[in-house]
Amino acid sequence: MAPGPGARPGWSRRAQYGVFFSFLAAIAGLLIGLGLLALSLVSPSAYATVRGTALDVTAPVSRSLEAVTSTVGGLFSGAGDYWDAANQNGRLKAENQALRRQAIQARAIFQENAQLKAAIGLREKTVQSVATGRIVGSSLESERRFAVISAGSGDGVQGGMPVRAADGLIGRIIDVGATAARVLLVSDRANIVPSRLLRGGQPVIATGRGDGTIDLRPLEVGRNPFRRGDIVVTSGTGGLYPPGVPVAKVVRLDDDGAIAVPMADPSDASFAIVERPYEESALPEAAPADDAEAAR
């Protein structure tokens, strides 16, 4: 049978019930609203009681909705604070790294200035100084120990001249160019330095070991005069190195001697002084008047 002219295809009974109950709910809400309005006009006290009851009923729901709203708002605000904190942390890290780089540069400049001042003071105190040069390289891995300074024959540097830094003896010149020279370090096996123990003055021989350390041997056989921490200085014997220049510091004892490390490390020192060879015969002799005065 064909549907009538007013029928709606696909209109289910459940949809019809839904529309019907929606109308009923709207009408019921309208009637309740009119009843509450009439109650508020006729009996305000009774209306206040009804309103208080409604408030008590809806308060838990309002609190729940407020808690949900606060939680959602807290999540968004917390995420924003976390993002701001992350950005601030990144900026602080960048500033910290920049300050650290500046501190390292300032420390390097301070150390270089201190070494330069020490080298200038050393040259002022050293009468036999020939030239001042910057240490531009040193060998630390090979068995032969050399350093290169930026002073050569044009500055008066010659082979065999001793080289020292503010901390102590570095070695002696073995090769000379016009603007640079090669230094045989005191830690090289071929370098032998007549020395003496600063504590007590016992004569010793300092010989390089080729590994960055120095072998110390006393001239007196039979006893070991060294102690850990002892300082060894040049004795002036041999006419090359001037007396009293720090050479090495004892770090370990062995059966008949000690192992020491150089007082002056070319990898740390920036400047070095080239001196004339020390000669005992060049020392000024005392005048006869002085001898007579001393005899009195």
C-alpha positions in Angstrom: 0.0 0.0 0.0 1.4 3.4 -1.0 2.1 5.9 1.8 -0.3 8.8 2.2 0.5 12.3 1.1 1.3 13.5 4.6 3.6 10.6 5.7 7.3 11.1 6.2 9.6 8.3 5.0 12.0 7.0 7.6 10.2 8.7 10.5 10.6 6.1 13.3 8.4 5.7 16.4 11.4 6.4 18.7 11.9 9.8 17.0 8.2 10.6 17.5 8.4 9.7 21.2 11.5 11.9 21.5 9.7 14.9 20.0 6.6 14.2 22.2 8.6 14.0 25.4 10.6 17.2 24.5 7.3 19.0 24.1 6.2 17.7 27.5 9.4 18.7 29.1 9.1 22.2 27.7 5.6 22.5 28.9 6.5 21.2 32.3 9.4 23.7 32.6 7.0 26.5 31.5 4.4 25.4 34.1 7.1 25.1 36.9 8.4 28.5 36.0 5.0 30.0 36.1 4.3 28.3 39.4 7.5 29.6 41.0 6.7 33.1 39.7 3.2 32.9 41.2 4.6 31.5 44.4 7.2 34.4 44.6 4.3 36.9 44.2 1.8 35.2 46.6 4.2 33.9 49.3 7.7 35.3 49.2 8.8 33.3 52.3 7.7 30.0 50.8 9.5 30.9 47.6 12.7 31.7 49.6 12.5 28.2 51.1 12.1 26.6 47.7 15.1 28.7 46.4 17.2 27.6 49.3 16.4 24.0 48.7 17.3 24.3 45.1 20.5 26.0 46.1 21.4 23.0 48.4 20.6 20.6 45.6 22.7 22.4 43.0 25.7 23.3 45.3 27.5 19.9 45.0 27.1 20.1 41.2 28.5 23.6 41.2 31.4 22.6 43.4 32.2 19.7 41.1 32.1 21.9 38.0 34.2 24.5 39.8 36.8 21.8 40.7 36.9 20.6 37.1 37.3 24.2 35.9 40.1 24.9 38.4 41.8 21.7 37.4 41.7 22.5 33.7 42.8 26.0 34.3 45.6 24.8 36.5 46.7 22.4 33.8 46.8 25.2 31.2 48.5 27.7 33.6 51.0 25.0 34.7 51.8 24.2 31.1 52.4 27.9 30.5 54.6 28.3 33.6 56.6 25.2 32.5 57.1 26.6 29.1 58.2 30.0 30.5 60.5 28.2 33.0 62.0 26.1 30.2 62.6 29.3 28.1 64.1 31.1 31.2 66.3 28.0 31.9 67.6 28.0 28.3 68.4 31.7 28.5 70.1 31.3 31.9 72.2 28.4 30.5 73.2 30.4 27.5 74.2 33.4 29.8 76.1 31.0 32.1 78.0 29.5 29.1 78.8 33.0 27.9 80.0 34.1 31.4 82.1 30.9 31.6 83.8 31.6 28.3 84.5 35.1 29.4 85.9 33.9 32.7 88.2 31.4 30.9 89.4 34.1 28.6 90.0 36.5 31.6 91.8 33.7 33.5 94.0 33.0 30.4 94.8 36.8 30.0 95.5 37.0 33.7 97.9 34.1 33.6 99.7 35.4 30.5 100.0 38.8 32.1 101.4 37.3 35.3 103.9 35.2 33.3 104.9 38.3 31.3 105.4 40.3 34.5 107.5 37.5 35.9 109.6 37.3 32.8 110.1 41.1 32.8 111.1 41.0 36.4 113.4 38.0 35.7 115.1 39.9 32.9 115.6 43.0 35.1 117.2 40.8 37.7 119.3 38.8 35.2 122.4 40.8 34.2 123.5 38.3 31.5 120.2 38.1 29.7 120.4 38.2 25.9 116.8 38.0 24.6 113.2 37.4 25.7 111.1 35.1 23.5 107.7 33.5 23.5 107.6 29.7 23.8 105.7 28.7 20.6 105.9 25.0 20.8 107.2 22.0 22.8 107.4 18.2 22.3 105.5 16.3 24.9 104.9 12.9 23.3 108.3 11.9 21.8 111.3 10.6 23.7 113.3 13.7 22.6 112.2 16.8 24.5 112.5 20.1 22.7 110.9 23.5 22.7 110.9 26.4 20.3 111.2 30.1 21.3 110.6 33.2 19.2 114.1 34.5 19.5 117.0 33.8 17.1 120.3 35.0 15.9 118.9 38.3 15.0 118.3 38.8 18.7 121.8 37.7 19.7 120.9 34.1 20.5 123.7 31.5 20.0 124.0 27.8 20.5 124.7 26.6 24.0 123.1 29.5 25.8 120.9 28.6 28.8 117.2 29.3 28.7 115.0 29.8 31.8 111.5 30.9 32.6 110.1 32.6 35.7 109.6 29.2 37.5 113.0 27.8 36.7 115.4 26.3 34.1 114.1 25.2 30.8 117.2 24.0 29.0 119.8 25.2 26.5 119.9 26.4 22.9 121.0 23.7 20.4 119.7 25.1 17.0 119.5 28.8 16.1 117.6 30.4 13.2 117.2 34.1 12.3 114.0 34.6 14.3 113.6 31.3 16.3 115.7 28.8 18.2 115.3 25.2 19.4 115.8 24.4 23.1 116.9 21.1 24.5 114.8 20.7 27.6 116.1 19.6 31.0 113.9 16.5 30.7 115.7 15.2 27.6 118.1 12.3 28.0 121.0 14.3 26.5 120.7 17.1 29.0 122.8 16.8 32.1 122.7 19.7 34.6 125.1 20.0 37.5 122.9 20.8 40.5 122.8 20.9 44.2 120.1 20.1 46.8 118.6 23.4 48.1 118.2 21.8 51.5 121.7 21.1 52.7 123.6 22.0 49.5 124.7 18.5 48.6 125.9 18.3 45.0 123.8 16.2 42.6 123.5 15.4 38.9 120.2 16.0 37.2 119.7 14.0 34.0 116.6 14.0 31.8 114.7 10.7 31.5 112.9 11.4 28.2 109.4 11.1 29.7 109.0 14.5 31.1 110.8 13.7 34.4 114.3 14.1 35.7 116.6 11.5 37.3 118.5 12.9 40.3 121.7 11.2 41.6 124.0 12.3 44.4 127.7 12.6 44.0 128.3 10.9 47.4 127.7 7.2 47.0 126.2 5.3 49.9 123.3 7.4 51.1 120.2 8.9 49.6 119.9 12.6 50.7 116.6 13.3 48.9 113.2 13.7 50.4 109.9 14.0 48.8 109.3 17.7 47.9 113.0 18.7 47.9 114.0 21.4 45.4 117.1 21.1 43.3 118.8 24.2 41.9 121.8 24.7 39.5 125.2 24.7 41.2 127.0 26.8 38.6 129.6 24.0 38.0 130.6 23.6 34.4 130.4 27.3 33.3 127.1 27.0 31.5 124.1 27.4 33.8 124.2 30.2 36.5 123.9 29.0 40.1 120.7 29.1 42.1 118.2 28.5 39.2 115.4 26.1 40.2 115.6 22.9 38.2 113.3 20.2 39.6 111.2 19.1 42.5 111.4 15.6 43.9 108.2 13.5 43.6 109.5 10.0 44.2 112.5 8.2 45.7 114.3 5.2 44.5 117.2 3.1 45.8 120.1 5.5 45.4 118.4 8.7 44.0 115.1 10.3 43.2 112.7 11.1 40.4 111.7 14.8 40.0 109.6 16.9 37.7 110.9 20.2 36.1 110.0 23.3 38.0 109.4 25.1 34.7 106.9 23.4 32.3 107.2 24.7 28.7 103.6 23.9 28.1 102.5 26.2 30.8 105.1 29.0 30.5 104.5 31.6 27.8 107.8 33.5 27.9 111.5 32.5 28.4 114.8 34.3 28.9 117.9 33.5 27.0 121.1 34.1 29.0 124.8 34.2 28.3 126.7 31.1 29.5 127.8 31.4 33.1 131.6 31.6 33.7 133.1 31.6 37.1 136.2 33.5 35.8 133.9 36.4 34.8 132.9 37.1 38.4 134.4 40.3 39.6 137.4 39.9 41.9 137.7 41.6 45.2 140.0 44.6 45.3 143.1 44.4 47.6 141.6 47.2 49.7 138.6 45.1 50.2 140.7 42.1 51.2 142.6 44.2 53.7 139.3 45.5 55.1 138.0 42.0 55.3 141.1 40.8 57.1 140.6 43.4 59.7 
